[in-house]
Amino acid sequence: MRRWKGLPAHHISDAPAMKGYSRRTARARRRYFLAWPRRFGQARNHCGDPGAPVENLLPAHPGPMPTTYVVYKGRVPGVYDDWEDCRRQVHRFSGNSYKGYPTRVEAEGRYARYLAGEMRDMRRNRMKTMAFVMMVIVTMLVMFYVIVV
């Protein structure tokens, strides 16, 4: 048996397989990793041109940079036009939630929809609480009636 120093078994097709892997799995993994540069070069670049070389698969900016930020959970929730203002509201705030949007109109729409959902959840919780309180009161009245009568 040959010893392969410095390389794990899954890098060499006729080396003994790693513990937990069959030889077939080791060969398949080796083929995959050896083919990676070809796969990388055949990908489309960020302009969508398949023939051009791919320097960077990710564009410099993946989309329009956010100019307006919505703080959903923070010190003072709301819509902010500046990152520094948003950061002040969420920095070191446990359980913070915020998101950037490209336009203020979209940010305000999302925040209004979030507030409407929060109000709906509060109404549901209030109704559940009231139903529970009513059940407790009725149960206590029935028990009082049984004990007295």
Phi and psi in degrees as GROMACS dihedral restraints (atoms count N, CA, C in turn):
[ dihedral_restraints ]
;  ai    aj    ak    al  type     phi  dphi    fc
    3     4     5     6     1   -84.4    20    10
    4     5     6     7     1   148.2    20    10
    6     7     8     9     1  -101.8    20    10
    7     8     9    10     1   135.7    20    10
    9    10    11    12     1  -111.2    20    10
   10    11    12    13     1   103.8    20    10
   12    13    14    15     1   -91.4    20    10
   13    14    15    16     1   135.5    20    10
   15    16    17    18     1    87.5    20    10
   16    17    18    19     1   -13.7    20    10
   18    19    20    21     1  -121.6    20    10
   19    20    21    22     1   133.5    20    10
   21    22    23    24     1   -66.6    20    10
   22    23    24    25     1   157.8    20    10
   24    25    26    27     1   -62.1    20    10
   25    26    27    28     1   -30.3    20    10
   27    28    29    30     1   -76.1    20    10
   28    29    30    31     1    -5.7    20    10
   30    31    32    33     1   -87.3    20    10
   31    32    33    34     1   -17.0    20    10
   33    34    35    36     1  -120.8    20    10
   34    35    36    37     1   124.5    20    10
   36    37    38    39     1   -67.4    20    10
   37    38    39    40     1   -35.1    20    10
   39    40    41    42     1  -100.2    20    10
   40    41    42    43     1    11.6    20    10
   42    43    44    45     1   -79.8    20    10
   43    44    45    46     1   159.9    20    10
   45    46    47    48     1   -59.7    20    10
   46    47    48    49     1   143.4    20    10
   48    49    50    51     1   -70.3    20    10
   49    50    51    52     1   152.0    20    10
   51    52    53    54     1   -66.5    20    10
   52    53    54    55     1   157.6    20    10
   54    55    56    57     1   -60.8    20    10
   55    56    57    58     1   126.5    20    10
   57    58    59    60     1    94.2    20    10
   58    59    60    61     1    -9.5    20    10
   60    61    62    63     1  -118.1    20    10
   61    62    63    64     1   141.6    20    10
   63    64    65    66     1   -81.5    20    10
   64    65    66    67     1   168.2    20    10
   66    67    68    69     1   -61.3    20    10
   67    68    69    70     1   -37.8    20    10
   69    70    71    72     1   -62.8    20    10
   70    71    72    73     1   -43.2    20    10
   72    73    74    75     1   -64.4    20    10
   73    74    75    76     1   -41.3    20    10
   75    76    77    78     1   -62.4    20    10
   76    77    78    79     1   -42.4    20    10
   78    79    80    81     1   -65.4    20    10
   79    80    81    82     1   -41.2    20    10
   81    82    83    84     1   -64.0    20    10
   82    83    84    85     1   -41.8    20    10
   84    85    86    87     1   -63.6    20    10
   85    86    87    88     1   -41.4    20    10
   87    88    89    90     1   -62.6    20    10
   88    89    90    91     1   -45.1    20    10
   90    91    92    93     1   -61.9    20    10
   91    92    93    94     1   -40.4    20    10
   93    94    95    96     1   -62.5    20    10
   94    95    96    97     1   -48.3    20    10
   96    97    98    99     1   -72.1    20    10
   97    98    99   100     1   -31.3    20    10
   99   100   101   102     1   -72.0    20    10
  100   101   102   103     1   -28.6    20    10
  102   103   104   105     1   -84.5    20    10
  103   104   105   106     1    -5.2    20    10
  105   106   107   108     1   -58.2    20    10
  106   107   108   109     1   -44.7    20    10
  108   109   110   111     1   -59.8    20    10
  109   110   111   112     1   -37.2    20    10
  111   112   113   114     1   -65.7    20    10
  112   113   114   115     1   -42.5    20    10
  114   115   116   117     1   -62.1    20    10
  115   116   117   118     1   -41.6    20    10
  117   118   119   120     1   -63.5    20    10
  118   119   120   121     1   -43.3    20    10
  120   121   122   123     1   -72.2    20    10
  121   122   123   124     1   -24.6    20    10
  123   124   125   126     1   -84.4    20    10
  124   125   126   127     1    -9.8    20    10
  126   127   128   129     1   -69.6    20    10
  127   128   129   130     1   156.6    20    10
  129   130   131   132     1   -76.4    20    10
  130   131   132   133     1   145.8    20    10
  132   133   134   135     1   -78.5    20    10
  133   134   135   136     1   178.7    20    10
  135   136   137   138     1   -71.0    20    10
  136   137   138   139     1    -9.4    20    10
  138   139   140   141     1   -88.3    20    10
  139   140   141   142     1    -9.6    20    10
  141   142   143   144     1    90.9    20    10
  142   143   144   145     1     3.2    20    10
  144   145   146   147     1   -88.1    20    10
  145   146   147   148     1   117.0    20    10
  147   148   149   150     1   -74.7    20    10
  148   149   150   151     1   -19.8    20    10
  150   151   152   153     1   -86.7    20    10
  151   152   153   154     1   -23.3    20    10
  153   154   155   156     1   -75.2    20    10
  154   155   156   157     1   148.8    20    10
  156   157   158   159     1   -65.6    20    10
  157   158   159   160     1   150.6    20    10
  159   160   161   162     1  -100.3    20    10
  160   161   162   163     1   104.5    20    10
  162   163   164   165     1   -82.7    20    10
  163   164   165   166     1   -40.9    20    10
  165   166   167   168     1  -148.1    20    10
  166   167   168   169     1   121.0    20    10
  168   169   170   171     1   -70.4    20    10
  169   170   171   172     1   -26.1    20    10
  171   172   173   174     1   -97.3    20    10
  172   173   174   175     1   134.5    20    10
  174   175   176   177     1   -68.0    20    10
  175   176   177   178     1   164.9    20    10
  177   178   179   180     1   -58.8    20    10
  178   179   180   181     1   -42.3    20    10
  180   181   182   183     1  -128.8    20    10
  181   182   183   184     1   118.2    20    10
  183   184   185   186     1   -65.9    20    10
  184   185   186   187     1   -11.7    20    10
  186   187   188   189     1  -176.4    20    10
  187   188   189   190     1  -173.1    20    10
  189   190   191   192     1   -64.2    20    10
  190   191   192   193     1   136.4    20    10
  192   193   194   195     1   -69.0    20    10
  193   194   195   196     1   138.8    20    10
  195   196   197   198     1   -66.9    20    10
  196   197   198   199     1   133.8    20    10
  198   199   200   201     1  -110.9    20    10
  199   200   201   202     1   -15.6    20    10
  201   202   203   204     1  -129.3    20    10
  202   203   204   205     1   138.7    20    10
  204   205   206   207     1  -120.8    20    10
  205   206   207   208     1   141.4    20    10
  207   208   209   210     1  -112.6    20    10
  208   209   210   211     1   125.1    20    10
  210   211   212   213     1   -99.3    20    10
  211   212   213   214     1   109.5    20    10
  213   214   215   216     1   -82.6    20    10
  214   215   216   217     1   -44.4    20    10
  216   217   218   219     1  -131.7    20    10
  217   218   219   220     1   116.1    20    10
  219   220   221   222     1  -170.9    20    10
  220   221   222   223     1  -166.0    20    10
  222   223   224   225     1   -64.0    20    10
  223   224   225   226     1   -49.6    20    10
  225   226   227   228     1  -130.6    20    10
  226   227   228   229     1    97.3    20    10
  228   229   230   231     1   -63.9    20    10
  229   230   231   232     1   146.5    20    10
  231   232   233   234     1   161.8    20    10
  232   233   234   235     1  -167.7    20    10
  234   235   236   237     1  -106.6    20    10
  235   236   237   238     1   130.7    20    10
  237   238   239   240     1  -127.0    20    10
  238   239   240   241     1   140.5    20    10
  240   241   242   243     1   -89.4    20    10
  241   242   243   244     1   -13.0    20    10
  243   244   245   246     1  -124.7    20    10
  244   245   246   247     1   140.5    20    10
  246   247   248   249     1   -64.0    20    10
  247   248   249   250     1   -37.5    20    10
  249   250   251   252     1   -62.6    20    10
  250   251   252   253     1   -40.3    20    10
  252   253   254   255     1   -64.0    20    10
  253   254   255   256     1   -42.3    20    10
  255   256   257   258     1   -63.6    20    10
  256   257   258   259     1   -43.8    20    10
  258   259   260   261     1   -61.8    20    10
  259   260   261   262     1   -38.4    20    10
  261   262   263   264     1   -61.4    20    10
  262   263   264   265     1   -31.7    20    10
  264   265   266   267     1   -79.1    20    10
  265   266   267   268     1   -28.5    20    10
  267   268   269   270     1  -108.9    20    10
  268   269   270   271     1   -18.7    20    10
  270   271   272   273     1   -65.2    20    10
  271   272   273   274     1   127.4    20    10
  273   274   275   276     1    60.4    20    10
  274   275   276   277     1    28.6    20    10
  276   277   278   279     1  -107.1    20    10
  277   278   279   280     1   116.8    20    10
  279   280   281   282     1   -67.4    20    10
  280   281   282   283     1   130.0    20    10
  282   283   284   285     1    77.6    20    10
  283   284   285   286     1    26.6    20    10
  285   286   287   288     1   -68.1    20    10
  286   287   288   289     1   157.4    20    10
  288   289   290   291     1  -148.7    20    10
  289   290   291   292     1   123.0    20    10
  291   292   293   294     1  -152.3    20    10
  292   293   294   295     1   161.8    20    10
  294   295   296   297     1  -155.2    20    10
  295   296   297   298     1   146.0    20    10
  297   298   299   300     1   -97.3    20    10
  298   299   300   301     1   145.3    20    10
  300   301   302   303     1  -130.8    20    10
  301   302   303   304     1   150.0    20    10
  303   304   305   306     1   -71.2    20    10
  304   305   306   307     1   -27.8    20    10
  306   307   308   309     1  -127.9    20    10
  307   308   309   310     1   154.6    20    10
  309   310   311   312     1   -69.5    20    10
  310   311   312   313     1   -34.7    20    10
  312   313   314   315     1   -61.6    20    10
  313   314   315   316     1   -45.5    20    10
  315   316   317   318     1   -64.3    20    10
  316   317   318   319     1   -41.2    20    10
  318   319   320   321     1   -62.5    20    10
  319   320   321   322     1   -44.5    20    10
  321   322   323   324     1   -66.0    20    10
  322   323   324   325     1   -36.7    20    10
  324   325   326   327     1   -63.5    20    10
  325   326   327   328     1   -44.1    20    10
  327   328   329   330     1   -65.0    20    10
  328   329   330   331     1   -40.0    20    10
  330   331   332   333     1   -67.3    20    10
  331   332   333   334     1   -38.5    20    10
  333   334   335   336     1   -64.6    20    10
  334   335   336   337     1   -40.4    20    10
  336   337   338   339     1   -65.6    20    10
  337   338   339   340     1   -38.3    20    10
  339   340   341   342     1   -63.0    20    10
  340   341   342   343     1   -44.5    20    10
  342   343   344   345     1   -64.4    20    10
  343   344   345   346     1   -37.6    20    10
  345   346   347   348     1   -63.9    20    10
  346   347   348   349     1   -40.6    20    10
  348   349   350   351     1   -64.9    20    10
  349   350   351   352     1   -39.4    20    10
  351   352   353   354     1   -63.7    20    10
  352   353   354   355     1   -42.6    20    10
  354   355   356   357     1   -64.1    20    10
  355   356   357   358     1   -40.6    20    10
  357   358   359   360     1   -62.7    20    10
  358   359   360   361     1   -41.9    20    10
  360   361   362   363     1   -64.7    20    10
  361   362   363   364     1   -38.5    20    10
  363   364   365   366     1   -64.7    20    10
  364   365   366   367     1   -40.6    20    10
  366   367   368   369     1   -63.3    20    10
  367   368   369   370     1   -42.9    20    10
  369   370   371   372     1   -61.2    20    10
  370   371   372   373     1   -44.8    20    10
  372   373   374   375     1   -64.3    20    10
  373   374   375   376     1   -38.8    20    10
  375   376   377   378     1   -64.7    20    10
  376   377   378   379     1   -40.5    20    10
  378   379   380   381     1   -65.8    20    10
  379   380   381   382     1   -40.1    20    10
  381   382   383   384     1   -64.0    20    10
  382   383   384   385     1   -42.0    20    10
  384   385   386   387     1   -63.9    20    10
  385   386   387   388     1   -44.2    20    10
  387   388   389   390     1   -63.3    20    10
  388   389   390   391     1   -40.6    20    10
  390   391   392   393     1   -63.5    20    10
  391   392   393   394     1   -40.7    20    10
  393   394   395   396     1   -65.4    20    10
  394   395   396   397     1   -43.2    20    10
  396   397   398   399     1   -62.7    20    10
  397   398   399   400     1   -43.0    20    10
  399   400   401   402     1   -62.0    20    10
  400   401   402   403     1   -41.2    20    10
  402   403   404   405     1   -63.2    20    10
  403   404   405   406     1   -40.6    20    10
  405   406   407   408     1   -65.4    20    10
  406   407   408   409     1   -42.9    20    10
  408   409   410   411     1   -63.8    20    10
  409   410   411   412     1   -45.5    20    10
  411   412   413   414     1   -63.2    20    10
  412   413   414   415     1   -41.7    20    10
  414   415   416   417     1   -62.5    20    10
  415   416   417   418     1   -42.8    20    10
  417   418   419   420     1   -66.0    20    10
  418   419   420   421     1   -39.3    20    10
  420   421   422   423     1   -64.4    20    10
  421   422   423   424     1   -41.3    20    10
  423   424   425   426     1   -64.0    20    10
  424   425   426   427     1   -43.7    20    10
  426   427   428   429     1   -64.1    20    10
  427   428   429   430     1   -41.3    20    10
  429   430   431   432     1   -62.1    20    10
  430   431   432   433     1   -42.3    20    10
  432   433   434   435     1   -63.8    20    10
  433   434   435   436     1   -41.5    20    10
  435   436   437   438     1   -66.1    20    10
  436   437   438   439     1   -40.1    20    10
  438   439   440   441     1   -70.4    20    10
  439   440   441   442     1   -44.1    20    10
  441   442   443   444     1   -71.6    20    10
  442   443   444   445     1   -43.3    20    10
